[in-house]
Amino acid sequence: MGRTEQYMQTSHVDRNHVDVVIIGGGMVGASLAIGLRNTLPESISIAVIEAVALSDDAPAGWQPSYDARSTALSEGTRRIFEALGVWQHIDQNAEPITDIHVSDRGHTGITRIKAEEHRVPALGYVVDNSWLGQILVSAVQERDGIDWLCPVSVKELTPEESGMIVALDTGKSLKAELVILADGGRSGLTRTLGIDIDESQYGQTAIVTNITPARHHQSVAYERFTDEGPMALLPRHNGDCALVWTMPEALAEERLQLVEDDFLAELQDRFGYRLGRFCKVGERFSYPLSLKQSREQVRTGLVVLGNAAHSLHPVAGQGFNLSLRDTQALADVLGAAGQQGQPLGGLDLLLSYVKGRQQDQHQTIGFSDKVVSLFSNDSLVLAGARNAGLLGMGLLFPVRDWFARQAMGLNR
Ligand SMILES: Cc1cc2nc3c(=O)[nH]c(=O)nc-3n(C[C@H](O)[C@H](O)[C@H](O)COP(=O)(O)OP(=O)(O)OC[C@H]3O[C@@H](n4cnc5c(N)ncnc54)[C@H](O)[C@@H]3O)c2cc1C
């Protein structure tokens, strides 16, 4: 389908005023649109502007949010998606995680976290991003009262006294009372608004691909720490595993070039034989890793959300889960204000949202960052500490319980 054709089919915005404009229809922006449509009165208009269309014939990795990755969704996320009315569809291709197996290469410490110990059916769920995209984008398109403008890119944002002017690459402009910036942080819109981003490089790259092991994964997720960096093998619904393998950038460059057999041999050497022999590897993609945090999450008429607000190391599987909790809180705050006829872009209102999210963001970002620093280092002292830590976690239920609740998105 051509660009203009798709825009015309999916958008019926022909006015130049929209109450709430969401920039980015990725995992976070699309989820927020569904949440807001549930909480805001019908009279308040919502538009989602997304630069890249989902397409069946697109090569894997083409859409930046719904690409070839898989995402581990926490139990907390499942509950939010259920409340949004989309979990029953996502669930059709979601693999439950019944056990998490945490180990440290070359050391004895191992801990296992089991769903049954925590009296939940699953500790989390693994879903292909492409499947999540199909469900979320369809839900946005099907909901009455959400305009889906795609493929349309936002070129510029200009604050005005009572809102924001949103300039599109179609040459058109929209006036919005409230803009939610969920563009993943890569389009540079935060920068043009003068919002500073704190960034610390991990000096690591994640290689992401699918692996077919000789043994079925039995719904177990493996987190393995090595002297090069952490790796996760997550169970997929088709019996394969989704690999997120982090390592120093230069090593990633080399491993991306290896022929299939050599790549599998190196992976096998790092991971071991818990899943038997690795038989096949899918297409490999790489993601440079850093911790990014926006210094401001709200201004009058503006909210910065999702990866644009905070982008985490993927190994603890917390980034999207955290953003979805932000999304739910924002939909609740705006919904309550909308029902009372209050302006949605007011600074005090938006600051109340940020205040309510501070503790969870601080705790989750801290947890994710500490796991990476403790487990991505080959110093003997740290190796001893994490070995003791894993053994301790294996022995002490309260510690393991805390770790499990954090992984499930329930520690708040
Ligand atoms: C390798 C890897 C594995 C991960 N695994 C997990 C996991 O297991 N669990 C977990 O919770 N998190 C995980 N994450 C984190 C998760 O992927 C992110 O939190 C999530 O993608 C953030 O979504 P987002 O919508 O904020 O941003 P994005 O996914 O980047 O989406 C932004 C969207 O905005 C659109 N856009 C950009 N600029 C414009 C513009 N100017 N105009 C219009 N549209 C625009 C883009 O096309 C895109 O669709 C992982 C991340 C990586 C890198």
The ligand as an ORCA input file, in Angstrom:
! r2SCAN-3c Opt
* xyz 0 1
  C      17.425     -5.896     22.583
  C      16.305     -5.369     23.441
  C      15.514     -6.248     24.167
  C      14.504     -5.751     25.014
  N      13.778     -6.635     25.769
  C      12.855     -6.168     26.634
  C      12.123     -7.068     27.468
  O      12.285     -8.285     27.382
  N      11.209     -6.549     28.339
  C      10.990     -5.193     28.441
  O      10.160     -4.776     29.261
  N      11.668     -4.325     27.647
  C      12.584     -4.774     26.752
  N      13.259     -3.894     25.944
  C      12.907     -2.457     25.997
  C      11.754     -2.133     25.048
  O      12.052     -2.579     23.751
  C      11.492     -0.623     25.035
  O      11.181     -0.245     26.347
  C      10.331     -0.258     24.127
  O      10.618     -0.568     22.794
  C      10.054      1.238     24.217
  O       8.962      1.525     23.370
  P       8.679      2.997     22.868
  O       7.337      2.919     22.205
  O       8.890      3.975     23.960
  O       9.825      3.322     21.807
  P      10.104      2.647     20.402
  O       9.921      1.192     20.493
  O      11.435      3.160     19.945
  O       8.962      3.253     19.456
  C       8.966      4.604     19.054
  C       8.005      4.759     17.882
  O       7.948      6.137     17.515
  C       8.015      6.251     16.103
  N       8.617      7.577     15.805
  C       9.886      7.969     16.058
  N      10.056      9.254     15.701
  C       8.862      9.684     15.207
  C       8.408     10.932     14.677
  N       9.217     12.007     14.589
  N       7.121     11.010     14.239
  C       6.282      9.945     14.344
  N       6.667      8.740     14.836
  C       7.940      8.616     15.274
  C       8.887      5.084     15.664
  O       8.630      4.745     14.303
  C       8.446      3.990     16.639
  O       7.367      3.219     16.160
  C      14.265     -4.355     25.098
  C      15.050     -3.466     24.344
  C      16.078     -3.959     23.527
  C      16.911     -2.984     22.740
*
